[in-house]
Amino acid sequence: MSNRLKPKQKAIVEFIAANGPATPRQIRKLLGCDIREAYDRLKRLRMARIVKNIGKPKHPEYQLVQRWQEKIKRTRPAPVAPAAKAKPPAKAAPAPSGPSIADVCRQNWQGYKIHKIFGSARA
């Protein structure tokens, strides 16, 4: 088995694999805990789709699903460490053929006001 399961979950899975379907009372005796904890641990295994309830809702009985080993052995990709907040190297931009819009606006304030009105409008 894999290290993805916690020790008590691993004990539950091994118990069900060896003895067949198990009830929460059997799990409670196995783990030496209260019934609520047994239900919660079985619920987590059920949400992970490792076990399924084959009993009735008021009288649950859990068994392992087919190919449950694949679900345990599947590993998640390692989290990628965030890169330093350094900026990437700037690309060399080709020199503009004419003066930039900022240069024109600095020289011509009237043009700046017009650009402020029409330049920000979207089609």
Secondary structure, DSSP 8 states (H G I E B T S, - for coil): --TTS-HHHHHHHHHHHHH-SB-HHHHHHHHT--HHHHHHHHHHHHHTTSEEE-S-SSS--EEE-TTHHHHHH-----------S-----------SS--HHHHHHH-HHHHHHHHHHTT---
